[in-house]
Amino acid sequence: MTPSETGTALELAFVNARTFNKFTAQAIDDDMLRRLHEAFKWGPTSMNCQPMRLVFVRSQAAKERLAPALSAGNRDKTMAAPVTAIVAYDSRFHEHLPTQFPAMPTAAQMFAGNESLAAETVMRNSALQGAYLIVAARLLGLDAGPMSGFDAAQLNQVFFPDGRWKANFLVNLGYGDPSGNRPRGPRLSFDEVARIE
């Protein structure tokens, strides 16, 4: 990657990217959602555990099932977004470790017998994969609006009634309409967030 390509990628993914609250009416088709998965799936997770699971809420019927779980401030923008990704996690992610982390054949047993380790691992890594999803979306020309502001228990009951998958956070996806943007918020400085030892 040349310096100019690196600059462009950084600008697309971070520097010029915004959290969008409003999107154009342009739809996102199945092919784009599959391209998105093909991109973000390569992001690293501990022991290649890949615990994130996704529901792409796109149909009106699915949006109506989602709506009651949304906070009032998130309802209208989510209902208007072309797609809302429910970034969830598989509480039994470790069952896939024999094929996904063959370097350690007993890896699944570590998590099956240790609920606190499994819970910590699944939350950290599903959130990490959710971040990869956002960056990949931006690099593919989509815009994203990640958010909390929903009743997880209610959402889980509607979308994941068997209890295996559980919601972590939501991401509205589409082609951003800048007319819905607030002024960009400030960021903490290097000295406020980092130190070199």
Secondary structure, DSSP 8 states (H G I E B T S, - for coil): --HHHHHHHHIIIIIS--B-S-B-S----HHHHHHHHHHHTTS--GGG---EEEEEE-SHHHHHHHGGGB-HHHHHHHHHSSEEEEEEEETTGGGGHHHH-TTSTTHHHHHHT-HHHHHHHHHHHHHHHHHHHHHHHHHTT-EEEEE--B-HHHHHHHH-TTSSEEEEEEEEEE-B-GGG---------HHHH----
